[in-house]
Amino acid sequence: MKSTAFASLLLAMLLLGFSACGDPAPPSISPVLEAENPGGLVDFPVIEDNIQHDTLLIQVTFDLGAGRSLMVASSVEEQFEGLRLYRYTLSKNAVPQIEAISSPGYDSWTLLPTFFEDPLSESGHVILANMGERNSWGQKVIRMDEAFTDLGFLDVALPEHVQESDTTILKLKSAGPYALCTKNGNSMRFSFQCDSLYLYDDLRGNVDLIVPASWVRYEWSPTEGMVLWYKDEARKASPPAI
């Protein structure tokens, strides 16, 4: 009796298994397809300097495509204004034709750009230009279309503990490569794909904070300018002091 019952049970299980394999039930929820480039990051390649300029000291050059280049450069003679971004094309005899020049970086040692598609425009780009010395001060936000236009400042950096000799020190790196630049209605939103951020000012009297990156985002719109959102509370960001 036990062997007969076991055989019947085994047969039922086999039939059920074949039925499931031959006619699988459809999934109850359709898979969500991620966008190819949800954060708008654009990887313009770094190239060798393609011009010789007697008055400019070139830090780095990017190929923007369509015959255009962008360089981070300063005057050979030290000036108060410091580094700028220069977008240019080259004529047939390799003479640079300057199309646009950004506002200066003043005493910043860098204006290293991270590029994004402009989520509010079918053309043009948005640049997060890292500013700082040995540590990042934050990101100058620049729209690049026919010209360079400053949109505001992201008062954040990426914190990292670094071992030097027998001491662990806090280094602040550029948060630009970890940023996402997306559209939110008529606004441009900047959020960050990392665990933690160093927030220089929460605009409520608290400074030099290490916080979860999910607590921080910025939004820019033509009507409101740049606004810091901290813990889902909107806080108007002051114009940058640099």
N, C-alpha and C positions, 0 to 999 in steps of 0.2 A: 504493500500500500504506500509506504514511504517513497519507494523508488518510482512508483507511478505518479505520485503527486509531484515529486521533484522534477520528473521528466516533463510533466504538463507545465510546471512553472518555468522551466528552462525554455520550452517552446514558446511560451507567451512572451518571455523577455526577448528572445531572438526576433520574433515577429514585430515587436514594438520597436526594437533597435533598427530593423530594416526599414520600417515605416518612417522613422525619424530621419534616417540617412537619406532615403529616397525623396522625401517631401518635407524639407525643413520649414519650420514656421518662420514667417517674415519678422524682422526686427520691429519692435513696437515703436522705436524712435529712430528717425533717419540720422545718419552720422553728420556731424557738423564739419564742414570743410573750412579749413583755415585759409585766410587770404595769403597770397604768395609773399606779400611784403607788408604785413599789417602795421609796422611801425614806420614805414616810409624811408628806411635807411638806404642811402645811395653810396655805393663804394666807388668813388672816383679814384683811379690809381695814382699813386705818387710816381713822378717821373723825374728824370734828370733835368736840371735847370736848362731851359731851352733858349735863354737869352743871355747876352752879356750887357750889363747895365752899369755904367760908371758911377751912378749916384745911389744905387740901391744895393743893400746887403740882403741876399735872398736866404730865407730859412728853409723853405720847402715849396715844391711846385706840384700842382695836381693837373691832370688831363681831364677837362670837362667834356671832351668830345666836340664834334662839329668844328674843329679848328680852334677851340677856345682853351685857355689855360687860366689857372688861378695860382697866384703865389702869395706867400706870407713874407713880407719884406719890410725893412726899415731903411732909413737913410744911412749912407756910409758915414756921414758926419752925424755924431750923436745929437739927437733932437729931443725936446720934451715930449713930442707926440708919439714917438716910438713906432711900434709895428702897425702895419695896415694890411688889408687884403687888397690885392690888385687882380682884376679880371682883364684879360687881354687876348688879342689874336696876333698872329704873326703875318706880316706882309711877305710877298714873294722873296724879298731880299732879307728876310728874317728880322725886320725892324718891328718891335712891338707896338701895336696900336691899342692903347689903354681904353677900355670901355667903361670901367667903373672902379672907384676907389672907396674903401670903407672908411668909417670914422676911426680915429686912432686908438691904439691900445694903451697909450701913455706909458706908465712904468711897468706894465706887464712884460714878462720875459717871453710870452708865447701868445699866439692867437690861433693855435692849432684847430682847424675846423673839423667838425663832423657834419656830414651833409644828409639832408632829408628831402623827400618830395614835399612840395608845398601842398598841404591837404585842402587849402581854400582856393587853389588856383590850378588850372589845367597845365600851366607852365610855371617855370620858376622853381626855386628851391629855398629851403630854410637851412640856415647854418647855426650850429651851436659852436661858438668859438671859445675854446678853453682859455681862461686868463689865470695868471698866477706867476709865482716865482718857483721856489722849490716845491711848494704845495699849490694845488688848485684853489683859486678864489671863487670859482663858479663859471657859469657859461653866459657869454653875451649872445643874445638871440638876434640874428640878422636875416632879413628876407633878401634874397638875391633874385631879382628879375632884370629889368632894364638897368637898375641901379642897386646899390646896397642901402637897405633901410633898417635902422635899429628898432627892434620891437620891445626890448626890455632885457631883464637879467634873471637867470635862475641861480639862486643863492645856495647852491648845493655842490657837494663834492662826494667822491667815493672814498670812505674810510678804509684803511688797510693797516694792519699791524705788521711792522717790518723789524726783523732782528738785525741789529747792528752791533757788532762785538758782543758784549754781554748785556746789552740793553734792548728792550723792545720799545720801539717808538711808533707813534701814529703818523702815517703818511696819508695825505689827501690827494687822490688822483682825480683825473677828469671823469665826470659822470656822463659826458657826452656820448661815448660809445654804448652806454647802457640805457640810453633814452629811447622812447617811442614818441613819434610826432604824428598825431592822428586828428581827424576832424570830429568835432562835437557840436552839431548844429552849425552856428555861424562862428564858432570858436575853434582855435587851434589848441590842442591839448598836448602837454608834455608830461609823460609818466616815465617810470624807471623800472627796468627789469634787473633788479639786484636785491640782495637781502636788506642792506642798511644804507642810509644816506647820512652824511654830515650836513646838517642844516645850520647855516650861519645865523639866521634870525627868523624866529617864528612870527614876527610882527606883533607880538604881544608882550614884549619885554624879555623874552628868553633867547639866549644866544648860545652858539657852539653846542648844538645838540646832536647826538647820534640816535637816530630814530629808524623804525621800520620804513623801508621805501614805500610801502603801500599807504602810509599816512600822508605822503607828499605828492602833489601834482601841481602844475601850473597851467593856466588857461589864458590865452590871448585872444582878444576880439577887437575889431576896429572901434567899437564904442567904449569898451571898458579898459582897454589896454591890457597889461599883464596883471593877473590875479593869482596869488598863492592860495591853494586849497590845502588846508592842514587838518587832518582828522575830519574831513568832509565839511569844514567851515571855511567860507570864502574870506580871504584877508587881502586887502588891496596892497600890492607890492609897490614900494617906493621906487622911483627911478634910481638906477645904479649910481653909486658915488664914484665909479671909475669909468 
